Amino acid sequence: MPQSRAGLRQAFSAITYGDFRRFAMAQLFTSLGTQLLQTAVFWQVFELTGSALLLGLTGMARAAPHIVLSLAGGVIADRLNRVRLIQAGQVMNAVLLVALAILTVTGAVEVWHLYLITFLNSAFTAVTQPARTALIPSLVPPKSLVNAVALNTTIGNTSQITGPALAGVSIATVGLGPAYLLNGLLYLAAVISIVGVRTPTMESNPGESPWQSFVDGLSFVRSRPVIISLLILDLGAVLLGSYRALLPILAAMLGVGAGGYGLLSAMPGVGSLIGAGFILSLGDMKYKGLYTIFGVLGYSAALALLALSPWFYLTLLAASLLGATNSIQMIPRNSVILAISPNALRGRVEAFRGMLAGGGPPLGYALSGGMAAALSAPLALVIGAAACALLVAGIGITHSKLHDPYLGSTDNR
């Protein structure tokens, strides 16, 4: 029993720090709000138009700000108090959701309102997201950084499951207007939760322009090949290994209908929780670079299994493995990037990663969808899995720094 308690304490060591607890609670409210909003907007656009094309455009409205504004958010995060920046973004998102609730309740809402609010919500998120991730190393000691990143990932994965469910229940019981109001309250709860988190205001060079700050961040990333390698691994997974846009086709091929599609869509989130739990149990492990490499290789194998599976339950297993292997490669990768980035540059470094994380998936959806239209969905996924595996193998062989057992660890030997 004492041993199991010690393991439990290790798995949740970051929670023992008060500032991280408040941050984690704010992240939970924010993630739930983001998922609730996305689900509700999809439903309302379809309710208003019945158009699949217009549904797809909501995704572009969400992706564009991440591609354009993430880098600006990184510069801002390294020049201002990160907690205050996050709170300001949450307040603005809450105002947007209250406005959308009023438009919906009064019957004045139009599709362009939904696009605009989706765009603005994503813009505030893109500007503040680098500050969120860059804040984590300031809240826990270095030995608990991997644990903190894993818990942060777990919060996001949990919200991907519970947020849409909360949206569905809210829409069915009280309607879209009150659901948006609940969404706004979640954002305000995030503002309150993070009150009291102590972090210094970032000091920039008084004579340094924002452009120079951006250039300095870019120069740092370019001077660290290991960061570039890790970012390429991430981009390879989300671009070459994209699969979510093809899940409706796979569900139709397996004859499982909308219910099966919903279950298939949820399984990566379930697998992500399992993968995050595994990483949580390891603590500040060695060989983070190799975990990332083999995690993406495992992801490629799971993607091939998803493409070739003739049975629904095997397909569900493959989808859960996609989520699990994604967590196994993502948590060590992000931990290394945070650990080797100086605090004064961390927001800008995270902005580069956030730009890829926010903009890569929509490009992957377009690539996989185009290949599926020209060939077939299974063949498109197999080609993507093979290309992703080849890319990862090439990086793993040529970038020996990723083999360092102490890469991103508190042990500096």
N, C-alpha and C positions, 0 to 999 in steps of 0.2 A: 504493500500500500504506500509506504513512504516513497518508493521508487516511482510509482505511477504519479504521485503528487508532484515529485520533482520534474518528471517529464511534462506534466501539465503546465507547471510554472515556466518551464523553458519554452513551451509552445506559445505562451502568451506573455512573455517577459516584457514586451514593449508596453503592455497595458498597465504595468505597475507604475509607469511614469505619468503623473497627472496631466501634464501638457499634451502628451500623446493621446491620452484618453479623451480629452476634450476635442482634439483634432479629429480623432477617429469617429466620435459621435457626429461632428459636423460633416464629415465625409459621408457617413451613412445617410443623413438627411439629404445631402446634396445628390448623392447617387440615386436614392429613391425618387427624388423630385425629377431628375433628368429622365429616368426610365418611365415614370408616370407621364410626363409631358410628351415624350416621343410616342408612346402608345396611344395616348388620347388624341394627339394631332393626326396620327395615321387614321384613326377611326373617324374623326370628324371630317377630314378631307374626303375620305371614301363616302361618308354619309352625304356630303354636300355635292359631290361630283360623280361618284361611281367610276372614276377614271384611274386605271393603273398607272398611266403616264404621269398624271398629276400627283399620285402617291410617290412615284419615284423622284419627282422634283423636290419633295420635302427633304429627301436625303441629300440632295445637292445643296439645298439651303443650309443644311446642318454642316456639311463638309467644307464648303467654301471658306467660312471664317477661320477654321482651323488651319487651312493651308496658308491663308493670307496674314492672319493676325498672331499666330503662335510665336513667331520670332519677335514681334513687338512686345508681346507679353513677357518674354524672357528678359528683354532689356529693362522693362518696367519693374519686374520682380527683383532685379539686382540694384535698383535705385531707390526703392520705397520700402516701407515697413510691409512685410509680406502678409501679416495677419490683417492689417487694415485694408490692403488691396483685395484680399479674399472677401472680407466683409462687405466692401463697397460693391463688388460684383454680385454678391448674393442679394443685397438690397435691391439692386437694379433688376435682377431676375424676378424677385418677388413682385415688384411694381408691374412688370410685364405680365405676369400671370394674373394679377388682380384685374388689369385692363382686359385681358382675354376672357376672364370669367364674366365681366360686365357685358362685353360684346356678345358673348354666347347666351347669357340669361335674357338679354333684351332682344335677341333675335337679329342683331345687326351684324353679326360676324359674316365675313366673306373669305373666300379662299386666300386672297392676297394678304389678309390679316394674319392668317396662320403661317404663311411663308415668311412674312416680315418678323413675326414674333419668334419663329423658329430660328431665323437668321440672327436676330439680336441676342437671343438666349445663347446660341452657339458662340457668338462673338464675345460676350462677357465671359463665357466659360473658357474660350481660347486664350483670352488675355490673362485670366487668373490661374489657369491650370499649371503653368510653369512655377508659379509661386507656391502652389499646394505641394507639389512633389519636392521642390527645392527646400521646403520648410522641414521635411521629415528628419533629416540628419541633425537639425537643431533641437529636436524634441527628445531624442534618446541618445545614450552613449554609443560609441562605434560598435561595441560588441552586440548591440541589439538592433543594428540597422537592418540586417536581413529579415529579422523577425518583424520589424515595423513595416517594411515594404511588403512582406507576405500578408500581414494583417490588412494593410491598405488594399491589396489586390483582392483579398477575400471579401472585404466589404463591397467592392465593386461587383464581384461575381455574384454575391448574394443578392444584390440589388437587381441584377439582370434577371433573376428568377422572381423575386418578390415584388419588384416595381411594376411590371406589367400585370401581375395578378391583382395588385392594389388598384391599378387603373381600371381593370375590368370590373371589379366589384364596385368601385366608386361610380363608374359610368352606368352600370346596371341598376344600382340602388338609388342614387341621388342625382344622376345626370352629369353632363359634361361641365356645365357651369360650376357647380359645387366641387367637382373633381379638380378643376383648375384652381379654385380657391384653396383647396387642400394642398395643391402643389405649391402655391405661394407661401402657405404656412410652413411647409417643409423647408423652404429656402430661408424663411425668417428664423426658424428653429436652428438652422445651421449657423446663422449669424450669432445667435445667443450662445450656442454651444462652444464656440471658439473664443468667447470673451475670457480674458485672463491668461491666454497663452502668451508667454513671454518670448519675444524675439527682437533683436536689435534692428533699428532702421539701417538699411544698407547704406554705406558711405561710398559715394562715387567720387572720382576725381573732379574737383570743382571746375576745371577747365575742359573736361571731357564731354563731348556732345553725345546725344543718344546714338548717332550713327557710329561714332568711334567706339562706344560701348558694344554695339552690335559687331563691329569688326573685330574687337578684342575677343569676344566670345567665339566668333568663327575661327580666329587664329588659334585659340586654345584647342578647339575640337580638331582642327587640322594637325595640330602638333601632337595629338594623342592617337596614333593609329589604332590602338585597342578600342577606343570609343567608336571610331569609324567602322571598325570590323563588327562591333556589337550592333550598331545602327543598321548596317547592311543585313545582318542576320535577321533583325526585326522586320526590315522592309521586305526581305525575301519571303518571310512567312506570310505577311499580310497581303503581298502583291501576287506572288506566284502561287501561294497556297490558299488563295481565297476560295470559299465554298458556300457561304451563307446565301448568296443570290441564287444558287442552284438547288437549294433544299426543297422548294416546292416541286421542282421537276423530279427529283429523286422520290419524293413522297408519292407523286402521281405514278411513276414507274412501278413502285412497290404496291400500288393500289390501296394505300392507307388513308387517303382523303385528308381533310382539314385537321381532324383530330390527331392523326399520325404526324402531320406536318408540325403541329404545335408541340408535340412531344419531342420530335426530332430537333426542333429549334431550342428546346430547353436543355437537352442533354449536354451540350458543351458547357453550359453554366454549372451543371452538376459535377461534371468532370473537373472543371476548374477549381471547385471547392476541394475536391479530393487531392488534386495536385498541389494546391496551396497548403493543405493540411500536411502533406508529406514534407514539403519544404520547411514548414513551421517546426516539424519534429527534429530537423537536422541542426537547428541553431545557425551559428556563423560558420558554415561548412567551408572546407577547402575546395579547390578546383571549380570555382564558379564559372569560369570560361568553358570548361568541358561540360558542365551541366547545361549550359546554354547550347553548345554545339549538338550534344546528343539529344537534348530536348527537342530541338528543331528537326533533327533526323527522325526522332520518334513521331513528331507531328506529321512529317512527310509520309511515313509508313501508315499512320492512321488515316491520312487523306486518301491514300491508294486503297485501303480497305473500305473506306466509305464509298469510293467509286465502284468497286468491284463486287460489293456484297449483294448476294441475291436474296437475302432474307432480312426482314424488317428488324428483328431483334439484334442481329449482327450489325446492322446499320446503326442502331441505337448505341451499341457498344463502341463502334468506330467514332461516332459523334462525341461520346463521353471521353474517349481517348484523345480526341483533338483538344478538348478543353483541358484535360489533365496535363498533357505534354506542353501545351501552351503556357500554363502556370509554371511548370518545372523549368522552362527556359526563360520565361519573362522575369521572374522574381530575382534570380541571381544576376541576370543581365542588368536590370535597373539598379540593383544594389551596387554593382561594380561601378556603373556610371556615376552614381551619387557619391560613392566613396572616394573616387579619384578626382572629383571636380572640386576646386576650391569654393568655399561658401560664397565669396564675392562674385563668382562666375556661374554658380550652380543654376540660377534661373535661366540664363541664356543657354546653357548646355541642355537643360530640360526642354527648352523651347524647340530646339532642333529635334529632339526625340518626339515631343508632342506633335510637331508638324507632320512627321512621318506616321505617327499613330493615328492622328485625326484624318489625314488626307490619303494615306495608303489604302485603307480598306475600300473606300468608294472606287478608287482606281482599279483595285483588285476585282470588285464586283463587275466593272465594265469589261475587264480583260477576260474573266471566266465566262461571263455571259456571251461575249462575242465569240469565244472559242466554242462554246456549247452550241451556239446557233450555226456555226460553220461545220462542226463535227458532231459531237453529242456531249451531253453532260458528263457521263462517265469517262469518256476519252479526254475531255478537257481537264477533269480532275486528275487523271493519271498523268497527263503531260505536266500539269502544274506541280504535282508531287515529285516527279522525276527531276524537273528543273530546280525546284527548291532544294532537293537533296544534293544535287550536283553543286549548287552554289555553296551550300553549307560545307560540304566535304572539301571544296576548294579553299574556302576561308580557313577551315580547321587545319588543313595541311600546311598552308603558307603563312599563317599568322601564329608563330610559336608562343607569343606572349599569352595567348588564350589558354595555354597548357600550364601556366604558372599556378601552383597549388595555393599561393597566397595572394592571388589577384583580387584586390578589393577587400582583403581580410584585415582584421585588426592586428594580426601577427605580421610584422613587417620584415621577417627574415628573408 
